[in-house]
């Protein structure tokens, strides 16, 4: 069967258009991002923000991988990014240690690395920049707020028994929020951490561990310091089921400033949350583009954050973006 001239022209046009679309796609910066998982409200907001920023950026093609809280899955994802020859690799390391070998492999492949949200203990020459919060400072803010609050309540000289819900064992925010808080309270001998255990940054574990704290300590607990709001929200449930009033019988401080914490504060069940912003999407896209353009990028792109006590929760709630 003979094809008409028009038909031939049409096919040629389609081929040319297809080729130019491919060239355009090839022009994009391919960014491989390995996310930890979906353990908290914070993490979900972080994932959404990164995907949104990539979708809105015509220069970026994002390859997103969810590690479901497992370091082995993150290692696999990073190695698959090397195999695919992405332009830039970004990841939020679930824990701080165990990255040296893969970071060396990425370096050997000549791919620049951006750490998002969490740091690693590996040599900082392995990555171009770390963007995220100062977790030590967050722990310090939580402790300073507590000390001031107790003084305002006329309880500054009382014996204050604190239970601590730690984040994921070995993660930068768990290590650093613990250190920052402890640094401040060490100068106040009447403030004592009587129990401290990991709730893995999840609501369900936060509840489970708080139940164990209550079983062991009963009415002896004055304060709960939780390394994130999700665990604090889980703990609130445990405290209510135990028959105590969260936010009154037990003072509760969380970290993140997610909407759930504001809702708990509005109901009087939580006393304070230290902000840790997950909205890193735009910064990440910008850093990837700057690195590819050969521009100098700061070693630490620090997120500026506040602290929200219960008194401002109602007014601030409508402004919260996550
Ligand atoms: O690394 C940031 C922490 O990870 C958030 O505080 C916590 O909610 C999340 O899971």
Boltz pocket constraint, residues with backbone or C-beta under 6 A from the ligand:
constraints:
  - pocket:
      binder: B
      contacts: [[A, 39], [A, 40], [A, 41], [A, 42], [A, 43], [A, 117], [A, 118], [A, 173], [A, 201], [A, 227], [A, 228], [A, 229], [A, 230], [A, 255], [A, 256], [A, 276]]
      max_distance: 6.0
